[in-house]
């Protein structure tokens, strides 16, 4: 079993008060309450994050990488409990091996009208993980933070025909973007892992469409 490392304790403190981009700020009223688990562990290549890839047949966010999580049910005593329950259902994770360190500010997914409580956790006693809800989850990955921070793995995603762009990450056969990519990007900065973006030869640019991402250029 591993105690909470100092770098993660510092990240939890910084992330609890992080600035929320305008497009991710929850409305005053409405929205369906949900929670995700942002779970850091210590793997063979250093700190890592637990991500899932959603099933391509889903109606909402098909095929997208994401943090484990889902809707907060009436039987869940807290967002933390909901995030752990969903992670266990989707990946087989054993909640007893996770230390909950706090929450990031509430975020909003306008596409699906979800108010999201991001729960930050430390994988004190890692358990085996795999897709255990095959309807929802196609793959489960522990992605090294060093891979996410590597400028060679970073891409840009344009949303529709407008001027808004967001970060993306090519890791472990996945393209992490959208809501999850935005959180990862912010955590890299807060954790002081961020490296300068490539300014030349950045050819991996994508546009978000209703059917997923398509290359641009």
Secondary structure, DSSP 8 states (H G I E B T S, - for coil): -----HHHHHHHHHHTT----GGG---SS--EEEEEEEEEEEETTEEEEEEEEE-TT-SSSTT-EE-SEEE--TT-SSHHHHHHHHHHHHH---GGGEEEEEE---EEETTTTEEEEEEEEEETT--------TTTEEEEEEEEHHHHH-GGGEEEEEETTSS-EEEEEEETTEEE-HHHHHHHHHHHHHTT-------SS---EEEEETTEEEE--
